[in-house]
């Protein structure tokens, strides 16, 4: 339910310690995300016409703080790449069982995913923040899973609810990528982050509705959450 880095490393501890770590990481990261977003709002309000965001932040914070700011972004990107590649190998070799779960196959999957990510650079979108927005939108399919399956403890959710929520979230992520990169203009000429808000709200509301409808209709095939 939290950052993939914690998902990869968190289970080295016992269950009680891991649960406490996730709980505290949740409110600490929420405060950090709010602070980071507020910094962008302040910079946007103080920006001159046509002035780049980095230039505004440098003018406001100074060179030393901006050095730490950029270093934090690089470290975050490295952490994200690490967890993304390890998760991709686990997905293909362990979860989907497309390949045998060997070290060589895991490395091969990582290379393929790296090349796929590199190919995206040539589609006109080189914005780090857009990459985060795309992955965040795609992961929103987990929201109704958390609400219904984990918090509410419902084990009668139909398979089509999970599949529908997943397809909706991935579709929203693809739509935002196309819109932010300028390949499509289906959502008009609004700012890309306004479009992101519309897409995210739609994915969240419709995904929850899919689960809600699934719980009130009798089903024969359900997905039962696996403990741990």
Secondary structure, 3 states (H helix, E strand, C coil): CCCHHHHHHHHHCCHHHHHHHHHHHHHHHHHHHHHHHHHHHHHHHHCCCCCCHHHHHHHHHCHHHHHHHHHHHHHHHHHHHHHHHHHHHHHHHHHCCCCCCCHHHHHHHHHHHHHHHHHHHHHCCCCHHHHHHHHHHHHHHHHHHHHHHHHCCCCCCEHHHHHHHHHHHHHHHHHHHHHHCCCCCCCCCCCHHHHHHHHHHHHHHHHHHHHHHHHHCCCCCECCCCCC
